[in-house]
Amino acid sequence: MRYFKPAAKVVISIIALTLTQNASACCPDVGHSPNTAATGLGTSRPAAADLSAVGSVKVYAFERDGIRYLQVNGPTGIVRTAIGWIDSVVWVMPIGVDADRTKVLAPGTMPTGIIVYQGERMTVLLLPDNNWVVVPK
């Protein structure tokens, strides 16, 4: 009986690690996607997984030196907009034809639009006239 507690702890730890790994694999997000790229930001067809929630745009994730980025491309590969963030600080990058029409809103606000990306840290929405909104969580 005295060996039961250490053995149970080992079994529970293995189960927890397996569940955590499965959750990360099922839910692509920046930091969870195995295809998060370190290079290619600004290109029309980067070597990264498409994390978009809709078929009309592509959303690519990048991470380098602790800074994370999302790039949104149109269906033909034209870069529409890109954002960067460190922890809770989010900014619009001067990349893409819609960079001047991209805004970061206050956390918790949710305008009406098409959700093109929803991750654990933020949501990106497409509004009319190629306006983009980033809502940190």
Contacts in CASP RR format, 6 or more apart in sequence:
PFRMAT RR
TARGET T0000
AUTHOR 0000-0000-0000
METHOD contacts of the structure
MODEL  1
MRYFKPAAKVVISIIALTLTQNASACCPDVGHSPNTAATGLGTSRPAAAD
LSAVGSVKVYAFERDGIRYLQVNGPTGIVRTAIGWIDSVVWVMPIGVDAD
RTKVLAPGTMPTGIIVYQGERMTVLLLPDNNWVVVPK
24 32 0 8 1.000
25 32 0 8 1.000
25 34 0 8 1.000
28 49 0 8 1.000
28 51 0 8 1.000
29 51 0 8 1.000
29 61 0 8 1.000
29 119 0 8 1.000
29 120 0 8 1.000
29 121 0 8 1.000
30 36 0 8 1.000
30 51 0 8 1.000
30 61 0 8 1.000
30 63 0 8 1.000
30 68 0 8 1.000
30 70 0 8 1.000
30 119 0 8 1.000
30 121 0 8 1.000
31 61 0 8 1.000
31 63 0 8 1.000
31 68 0 8 1.000
33 48 0 8 1.000
33 49 0 8 1.000
33 51 0 8 1.000
33 61 0 8 1.000
34 49 0 8 1.000
35 47 0 8 1.000
35 48 0 8 1.000
35 49 0 8 1.000
35 61 0 8 1.000
36 48 0 8 1.000
36 49 0 8 1.000
36 61 0 8 1.000
36 62 0 8 1.000
36 63 0 8 1.000
37 46 0 8 1.000
37 47 0 8 1.000
37 48 0 8 1.000
37 60 0 8 1.000
37 61 0 8 1.000
37 62 0 8 1.000
37 63 0 8 1.000
38 62 0 8 1.000
38 63 0 8 1.000
38 64 0 8 1.000
39 46 0 8 1.000
39 62 0 8 1.000
39 64 0 8 1.000
40 46 0 8 1.000
40 47 0 8 1.000
40 48 0 8 1.000
40 62 0 8 1.000
41 62 0 8 1.000
41 69 0 8 1.000
41 71 0 8 1.000
41 82 0 8 1.000
41 95 0 8 1.000
42 71 0 8 1.000
42 79 0 8 1.000
42 82 0 8 1.000
42 95 0 8 1.000
42 96 0 8 1.000
43 79 0 8 1.000
44 73 0 8 1.000
44 77 0 8 1.000
44 78 0 8 1.000
44 79 0 8 1.000
45 77 0 8 1.000
46 60 0 8 1.000
46 62 0 8 1.000
46 71 0 8 1.000
48 60 0 8 1.000
48 61 0 8 1.000
48 62 0 8 1.000
49 60 0 8 1.000
49 61 0 8 1.000
50 58 0 8 1.000
50 59 0 8 1.000
50 60 0 8 1.000
51 59 0 8 1.000
51 60 0 8 1.000
51 61 0 8 1.000
51 70 0 8 1.000
51 117 0 8 1.000
52 58 0 8 1.000
52 59 0 8 1.000
52 72 0 8 1.000
52 116 0 8 1.000
52 117 0 8 1.000
53 59 0 8 1.000
53 115 0 8 1.000
53 116 0 8 1.000
53 117 0 8 1.000
53 118 0 8 1.000
54 114 0 8 1.000
54 115 0 8 1.000
54 116 0 8 1.000
55 75 0 8 1.000
56 74 0 8 1.000
56 75 0 8 1.000
57 72 0 8 1.000
57 73 0 8 1.000
57 74 0 8 1.000
57 75 0 8 1.000
57 80 0 8 1.000
57 116 0 8 1.000
57 126 0 8 1.000
58 72 0 8 1.000
58 73 0 8 1.000
58 74 0 8 1.000
58 75 0 8 1.000
58 77 0 8 1.000
59 70 0 8 1.000
59 71 0 8 1.000
59 72 0 8 1.000
59 73 0 8 1.000
59 116 0 8 1.000
59 117 0 8 1.000
59 124 0 8 1.000
60 70 0 8 1.000
60 71 0 8 1.000
60 73 0 8 1.000
61 68 0 8 1.000
61 69 0 8 1.000
61 70 0 8 1.000
62 68 0 8 1.000
62 69 0 8 1.000
62 70 0 8 1.000
62 71 0 8 1.000
63 69 0 8 1.000
66 86 0 8 1.000
67 84 0 8 1.000
67 85 0 8 1.000
67 86 0 8 1.000
68 84 0 8 1.000
68 85 0 8 1.000
68 86 0 8 1.000
69 82 0 8 1.000
69 83 0 8 1.000
69 84 0 8 1.000
69 85 0 8 1.000
69 93 0 8 1.000
70 82 0 8 1.000
70 83 0 8 1.000
70 84 0 8 1.000
70 117 0 8 1.000
70 122 0 8 1.000
70 124 0 8 1.000
71 79 0 8 1.000
71 81 0 8 1.000
71 82 0 8 1.000
71 95 0 8 1.000
72 79 0 8 1.000
72 80 0 8 1.000
72 81 0 8 1.000
72 82 0 8 1.000
72 98 0 8 1.000
72 116 0 8 1.000
72 117 0 8 1.000
72 124 0 8 1.000
72 132 0 8 1.000
73 79 0 8 1.000
73 80 0 8 1.000
74 80 0 8 1.000
78 96 0 8 1.000
78 97 0 8 1.000
79 95 0 8 1.000
79 96 0 8 1.000
79 97 0 8 1.000
80 96 0 8 1.000
80 97 0 8 1.000
80 98 0 8 1.000
80 130 0 8 1.000
80 132 0 8 1.000
81 92 0 8 1.000
81 93 0 8 1.000
81 95 0 8 1.000
81 96 0 8 1.000
81 98 0 8 1.000
81 99 0 8 1.000
81 101 0 8 1.000
81 102 0 8 1.000
81 132 0 8 1.000
82 92 0 8 1.000
82 93 0 8 1.000
82 95 0 8 1.000
82 96 0 8 1.000
82 99 0 8 1.000
83 90 0 8 1.000
83 91 0 8 1.000
83 92 0 8 1.000
83 93 0 8 1.000
83 102 0 8 1.000
83 104 0 8 1.000
83 122 0 8 1.000
83 124 0 8 1.000
83 134 0 8 1.000
84 90 0 8 1.000
84 91 0 8 1.000
84 92 0 8 1.000
84 93 0 8 1.000
85 91 0 8 1.000
85 121 0 8 1.000
85 122 0 8 1.000
85 136 0 8 1.000
88 107 0 8 1.000
88 136 0 8 1.000
90 104 0 8 1.000
90 122 0 8 1.000
90 134 0 8 1.000
90 136 0 8 1.000
91 104 0 8 1.000
92 99 0 8 1.000
92 102 0 8 1.000
92 103 0 8 1.000
92 104 0 8 1.000
92 134 0 8 1.000
93 99 0 8 1.000
97 130 0 8 1.000
98 130 0 8 1.000
98 131 0 8 1.000
98 132 0 8 1.000
101 129 0 8 1.000
101 130 0 8 1.000
101 131 0 8 1.000
101 132 0 8 1.000
102 131 0 8 1.000
102 132 0 8 1.000
102 133 0 8 1.000
102 134 0 8 1.000
103 131 0 8 1.000
103 132 0 8 1.000
103 133 0 8 1.000
103 134 0 8 1.000
104 133 0 8 1.000
104 134 0 8 1.000
104 135 0 8 1.000
104 136 0 8 1.000
105 111 0 8 1.000
105 133 0 8 1.000
105 134 0 8 1.000
105 135 0 8 1.000
105 136 0 8 1.000
107 135 0 8 1.000
107 136 0 8 1.000
107 137 0 8 1.000
108 135 0 8 1.000
108 136 0 8 1.000
108 137 0 8 1.000
109 135 0 8 1.000
110 123 0 8 1.000
110 135 0 8 1.000
111 125 0 8 1.000
111 127 0 8 1.000
111 133 0 8 1.000
111 135 0 8 1.000
112 127 0 8 1.000
113 125 0 8 1.000
113 126 0 8 1.000
113 127 0 8 1.000
113 133 0 8 1.000
114 125 0 8 1.000
114 126 0 8 1.000
114 127 0 8 1.000
115 123 0 8 1.000
115 124 0 8 1.000
115 125 0 8 1.000
116 124 0 8 1.000
116 125 0 8 1.000
116 126 0 8 1.000
117 123 0 8 1.000
117 124 0 8 1.000
118 124 0 8 1.000
119 137 0 8 1.000
120 137 0 8 1.000
121 136 0 8 1.000
121 137 0 8 1.000
122 134 0 8 1.000
122 135 0 8 1.000
122 136 0 8 1.000
122 137 0 8 1.000
123 134 0 8 1.000
123 135 0 8 1.000
123 137 0 8 1.000
124 132 0 8 1.000
124 133 0 8 1.000
124 134 0 8 1.000
124 135 0 8 1.000
125 132 0 8 1.000
125 133 0 8 1.000
125 135 0 8 1.000
126 132 0 8 1.000
127 133 0 8 1.000
END
